[in-house]
Amino acid sequence: MTNIFVGNLSYQTTQDDLYAAFSAYGPVEKVNVITDRDTGQARGFAFVEMTEARDAQTAISSLNGADLNGRAMNVNEARPKTEGGGGRGGFSRNSGGGGRGPRRY
C-alpha cells in the first residue's frame, strides 16, 4: 500500500475527481480530501492510497504538475507523520523577561 500526498488542489475538487484521476493508473484503496475541522471546507490537499507501489509511482510521475479543475497538482509519496510535532510554537512559561521592568514587591 502506498500513500500519496496530493497538494495545490482546487477547493472544488472532490474525492470522486481524485479517484477518477488516480484509478487510471491502478487500483485505488482510499481517497481522503482534507477539510477544515470547523467549517468543513476543503483545505486544498488530499491523500490517495493505492494498492500497488508500481502503479502509485506511475501515477505520481504522471500526475505531478497535471491540471485538475484548473490547478496544477503537486503529487508525491506521503511522508509518515512525525511524532510529537507541533507543540506550542516556541512559547515557554519560563522564557524570562517580557519587558515589564524589575519586579517590585
Biotite code that builds the C-alpha atoms (Angstrom):
import biotite.structure as struc

atoms = struc.array([
    struc.Atom([0.000, 0.000, 0.000], chain_id="A", res_id=1, res_name="MET", atom_name="CA", element="C"),
    struc.Atom([1.374, 3.419, -0.979], chain_id="A", res_id=2, res_name="THR", atom_name="CA", element="C"),
    struc.Atom([0.075, 6.667, 0.498], chain_id="A", res_id=3, res_name="ASN", atom_name="CA", element="C"),
    struc.Atom([0.258, 9.628, -1.880], chain_id="A", res_id=4, res_name="ILE", atom_name="CA", element="C"),
    struc.Atom([0.080, 13.317, -0.966], chain_id="A", res_id=5, res_name="PHE", atom_name="CA", element="C"),
    struc.Atom([-1.797, 15.496, -3.462], chain_id="A", res_id=6, res_name="VAL", atom_name="CA", element="C"),
    struc.Atom([-1.459, 19.252, -2.952], chain_id="A", res_id=7, res_name="GLY", atom_name="CA", element="C"),
    struc.Atom([-2.409, 22.512, -4.671], chain_id="A", res_id=8, res_name="ASN", atom_name="CA", element="C"),
    struc.Atom([-5.952, 21.284, -5.257], chain_id="A", res_id=9, res_name="LEU", atom_name="CA", element="C"),
    struc.Atom([-8.880, 23.480, -6.185], chain_id="A", res_id=10, res_name="SER", atom_name="CA", element="C"),
    struc.Atom([-11.289, 23.769, -3.262], chain_id="A", res_id=11, res_name="TYR", atom_name="CA", element="C"),
    struc.Atom([-13.951, 22.320, -5.581], chain_id="A", res_id=12, res_name="GLN", atom_name="CA", element="C"),
    struc.Atom([-12.013, 19.058, -6.146], chain_id="A", res_id=13, res_name="THR", atom_name="CA", element="C"),
    struc.Atom([-13.926, 16.060, -4.827], chain_id="A", res_id=14, res_name="THR", atom_name="CA", element="C"),
    struc.Atom([-12.964, 12.554, -3.792], chain_id="A", res_id=15, res_name="GLN", atom_name="CA", element="C"),
    struc.Atom([-14.593, 11.307, -7.000], chain_id="A", res_id=16, res_name="ASP", atom_name="CA", element="C"),
    struc.Atom([-12.396, 13.627, -9.108], chain_id="A", res_id=17, res_name="ASP", atom_name="CA", element="C"),
    struc.Atom([-9.248, 12.258, -7.471], chain_id="A", res_id=18, res_name="LEU", atom_name="CA", element="C"),
    struc.Atom([-10.454, 8.669, -7.626], chain_id="A", res_id=19, res_name="TYR", atom_name="CA", element="C"),
    struc.Atom([-11.029, 9.014, -11.366], chain_id="A", res_id=20, res_name="ALA", atom_name="CA", element="C"),
    struc.Atom([-7.613, 10.590, -11.954], chain_id="A", res_id=21, res_name="ALA", atom_name="CA", element="C"),
    struc.Atom([-5.640, 8.013, -9.951], chain_id="A", res_id=22, res_name="PHE", atom_name="CA", element="C"),
    struc.Atom([-7.624, 4.883, -10.851], chain_id="A", res_id=23, res_name="SER", atom_name="CA", element="C"),
    struc.Atom([-6.457, 5.340, -14.447], chain_id="A", res_id=24, res_name="ALA", atom_name="CA", element="C"),
    struc.Atom([-3.062, 4.082, -13.161], chain_id="A", res_id=25, res_name="TYR", atom_name="CA", element="C"),
    struc.Atom([-4.206, 1.213, -10.942], chain_id="A", res_id=26, res_name="GLY", atom_name="CA", element="C"),
    struc.Atom([-6.443, 0.178, -8.044], chain_id="A", res_id=27, res_name="PRO", atom_name="CA", element="C"),
    struc.Atom([-7.218, 2.947, -5.536], chain_id="A", res_id=28, res_name="VAL", atom_name="CA", element="C"),
    struc.Atom([-7.997, 1.841, -1.986], chain_id="A", res_id=29, res_name="GLU", atom_name="CA", element="C"),
    struc.Atom([-8.942, 5.166, -0.437], chain_id="A", res_id=30, res_name="LYS", atom_name="CA", element="C"),
    struc.Atom([-9.191, 8.891, -1.202], chain_id="A", res_id=31, res_name="VAL", atom_name="CA", element="C"),
    struc.Atom([-9.279, 11.415, 1.636], chain_id="A", res_id=32, res_name="ASN", atom_name="CA", element="C"),
    struc.Atom([-9.784, 15.120, 0.819], chain_id="A", res_id=33, res_name="VAL", atom_name="CA", element="C"),
    struc.Atom([-8.708, 17.059, 3.909], chain_id="A", res_id=34, res_name="ILE", atom_name="CA", element="C"),
    struc.Atom([-11.271, 19.547, 5.209], chain_id="A", res_id=35, res_name="THR", atom_name="CA", element="C"),
    struc.Atom([-11.224, 22.255, 7.854], chain_id="A", res_id=36, res_name="ASP", atom_name="CA", element="C"),
    struc.Atom([-12.437, 20.892, 11.162], chain_id="A", res_id=37, res_name="ARG", atom_name="CA", element="C"),
    struc.Atom([-14.633, 23.918, 11.929], chain_id="A", res_id=38, res_name="ASP", atom_name="CA", element="C"),
    struc.Atom([-16.024, 24.943, 8.529], chain_id="A", res_id=39, res_name="THR", atom_name="CA", element="C"),
    struc.Atom([-15.927, 21.653, 6.603], chain_id="A", res_id=40, res_name="GLY", atom_name="CA", element="C"),
    struc.Atom([-14.363, 23.467, 3.620], chain_id="A", res_id=41, res_name="GLN", atom_name="CA", element="C"),
    struc.Atom([-11.658, 21.642, 1.660], chain_id="A", res_id=42, res_name="ALA", atom_name="CA", element="C"),
    struc.Atom([-8.124, 22.746, 2.593], chain_id="A", res_id=43, res_name="ARG", atom_name="CA", element="C"),
    struc.Atom([-6.575, 22.193, -0.851], chain_id="A", res_id=44, res_name="GLY", atom_name="CA", element="C"),
    struc.Atom([-4.860, 18.862, -0.302], chain_id="A", res_id=45, res_name="PHE", atom_name="CA", element="C"),
    struc.Atom([-5.683, 15.180, -0.078], chain_id="A", res_id=46, res_name="ALA", atom_name="CA", element="C"),
    struc.Atom([-4.242, 11.716, 0.397], chain_id="A", res_id=47, res_name="PHE", atom_name="CA", element="C"),
    struc.Atom([-4.727, 8.817, -2.003], chain_id="A", res_id=48, res_name="VAL", atom_name="CA", element="C"),
    struc.Atom([-3.877, 5.215, -1.111], chain_id="A", res_id=49, res_name="GLU", atom_name="CA", element="C"),
    struc.Atom([-3.016, 2.888, -3.970], chain_id="A", res_id=50, res_name="MET", atom_name="CA", element="C"),
    struc.Atom([-2.683, -0.870, -3.657], chain_id="A", res_id=51, res_name="THR", atom_name="CA", element="C"),
    struc.Atom([0.389, -1.449, -5.843], chain_id="A", res_id=52, res_name="GLU", atom_name="CA", element="C"),
    struc.Atom([3.618, 0.520, -5.317], chain_id="A", res_id=53, res_name="ALA", atom_name="CA", element="C"),
    struc.Atom([4.490, 0.335, -9.022], chain_id="A", res_id=54, res_name="ARG", atom_name="CA", element="C"),
    struc.Atom([1.103, 1.798, -10.004], chain_id="A", res_id=55, res_name="ASP", atom_name="CA", element="C"),
    struc.Atom([1.483, 4.507, -7.367], chain_id="A", res_id=56, res_name="ALA", atom_name="CA", element="C"),
    struc.Atom([4.903, 5.528, -8.714], chain_id="A", res_id=57, res_name="GLN", atom_name="CA", element="C"),
    struc.Atom([3.496, 5.704, -12.248], chain_id="A", res_id=58, res_name="THR", atom_name="CA", element="C"),
    struc.Atom([0.594, 7.842, -11.031], chain_id="A", res_id=59, res_name="ALA", atom_name="CA", element="C"),
    struc.Atom([2.946, 10.154, -9.105], chain_id="A", res_id=60, res_name="ILE", atom_name="CA", element="C"),
    struc.Atom([5.228, 10.733, -12.083], chain_id="A", res_id=61, res_name="SER", atom_name="CA", element="C"),
    struc.Atom([2.314, 11.137, -14.496], chain_id="A", res_id=62, res_name="SER", atom_name="CA", element="C"),
    struc.Atom([0.058, 13.361, -12.383], chain_id="A", res_id=63, res_name="LEU", atom_name="CA", element="C"),
    struc.Atom([2.618, 15.632, -10.707], chain_id="A", res_id=64, res_name="ASN", atom_name="CA", element="C"),
    struc.Atom([2.073, 19.006, -12.376], chain_id="A", res_id=65, res_name="GLY", atom_name="CA", element="C"),
    struc.Atom([-1.044, 17.804, -14.228], chain_id="A", res_id=66, res_name="ALA", atom_name="CA", element="C"),
    struc.Atom([-4.091, 20.072, -14.307], chain_id="A", res_id=67, res_name="ASP", atom_name="CA", element="C"),
    struc.Atom([-7.166, 19.109, -12.287], chain_id="A", res_id=68, res_name="LEU", atom_name="CA", element="C"),
    struc.Atom([-10.019, 21.610, -12.028], chain_id="A", res_id=69, res_name="ASN", atom_name="CA", element="C"),
    struc.Atom([-7.787, 24.470, -13.153], chain_id="A", res_id=70, res_name="GLY", atom_name="CA", element="C"),
    struc.Atom([-4.869, 23.809, -10.763], chain_id="A", res_id=71, res_name="ARG", atom_name="CA", element="C"),
    struc.Atom([-1.528, 22.059, -11.340], chain_id="A", res_id=72, res_name="ALA", atom_name="CA", element="C"),
    struc.Atom([-1.414, 19.257, -8.768], chain_id="A", res_id=73, res_name="MET", atom_name="CA", element="C"),
    struc.Atom([1.600, 18.671, -6.545], chain_id="A", res_id=74, res_name="ASN", atom_name="CA", element="C"),
    struc.Atom([1.808, 14.870, -6.265], chain_id="A", res_id=75, res_name="VAL", atom_name="CA", element="C"),
    struc.Atom([4.391, 12.877, -4.293], chain_id="A", res_id=76, res_name="ASN", atom_name="CA", element="C"),
    struc.Atom([4.691, 9.968, -1.909], chain_id="A", res_id=77, res_name="GLU", atom_name="CA", element="C"),
    struc.Atom([3.397, 10.963, 1.517], chain_id="A", res_id=78, res_name="ALA", atom_name="CA", element="C"),
    struc.Atom([5.935, 11.090, 4.308], chain_id="A", res_id=79, res_name="ARG", atom_name="CA", element="C"),
    struc.Atom([4.964, 9.441, 7.592], chain_id="A", res_id=80, res_name="PRO", atom_name="CA", element="C"),
    struc.Atom([3.628, 11.752, 10.288], chain_id="A", res_id=81, res_name="LYS", atom_name="CA", element="C"),
    struc.Atom([6.379, 12.637, 12.771], chain_id="A", res_id=82, res_name="THR", atom_name="CA", element="C"),
    struc.Atom([5.915, 12.020, 16.463], chain_id="A", res_id=83, res_name="GLU", atom_name="CA", element="C"),
    struc.Atom([5.486, 14.951, 18.827], chain_id="A", res_id=84, res_name="GLY", atom_name="CA", element="C"),
    struc.Atom([5.327, 17.626, 16.150], chain_id="A", res_id=85, res_name="GLY", atom_name="CA", element="C"),
    struc.Atom([3.724, 21.000, 16.542], chain_id="A", res_id=86, res_name="GLY", atom_name="CA", element="C"),
    struc.Atom([3.794, 21.918, 20.159], chain_id="A", res_id=87, res_name="GLY", atom_name="CA", element="C"),
    struc.Atom([3.259, 25.406, 21.425], chain_id="A", res_id=88, res_name="ARG", atom_name="CA", element="C"),
    struc.Atom([5.100, 27.371, 18.780], chain_id="A", res_id=89, res_name="GLY", atom_name="CA", element="C"),
    struc.Atom([8.173, 28.005, 20.893], chain_id="A", res_id=90, res_name="GLY", atom_name="CA", element="C"),
    struc.Atom([6.376, 29.628, 23.820], chain_id="A", res_id=91, res_name="PHE", atom_name="CA", element="C"),
    struc.Atom([7.882, 28.804, 27.166], chain_id="A", res_id=92, res_name="SER", atom_name="CA", element="C"),
    struc.Atom([6.456, 29.785, 30.515], chain_id="A", res_id=93, res_name="ARG", atom_name="CA", element="C"),
    struc.Atom([9.983, 30.270, 31.861], chain_id="A", res_id=94, res_name="ASN", atom_name="CA", element="C"),
    struc.Atom([11.354, 32.301, 28.979], chain_id="A", res_id=95, res_name="SER", atom_name="CA", element="C"),
    struc.Atom([12.440, 35.233, 31.110], chain_id="A", res_id=96, res_name="GLY", atom_name="CA", element="C"),
    struc.Atom([11.514, 38.918, 30.946], chain_id="A", res_id=97, res_name="GLY", atom_name="CA", element="C"),
    struc.Atom([8.833, 40.339, 28.866], chain_id="A", res_id=98, res_name="GLY", atom_name="CA", element="C"),
    struc.Atom([9.853, 43.945, 29.153], chain_id="A", res_id=99, res_name="GLY", atom_name="CA", element="C"),
    struc.Atom([7.936, 44.644, 32.353], chain_id="A", res_id=100, res_name="ARG", atom_name="CA", element="C"),
    struc.Atom([10.909, 46.042, 34.233], chain_id="A", res_id=101, res_name="GLY", atom_name="CA", element="C"),
    struc.Atom([12.121, 44.965, 37.667], chain_id="A", res_id=102, res_name="PRO", atom_name="CA", element="C"),
    struc.Atom([9.742, 43.048, 39.870], chain_id="A", res_id=103, res_name="ARG", atom_name="CA", element="C"),
    struc.Atom([8.595, 45.022, 42.893], chain_id="A", res_id=104, res_name="ARG", atom_name="CA", element="C"),
    struc.Atom([7.075, 43.501, 45.985], chain_id="A", res_id=105, res_name="TYR", atom_name="CA", element="C"),
])
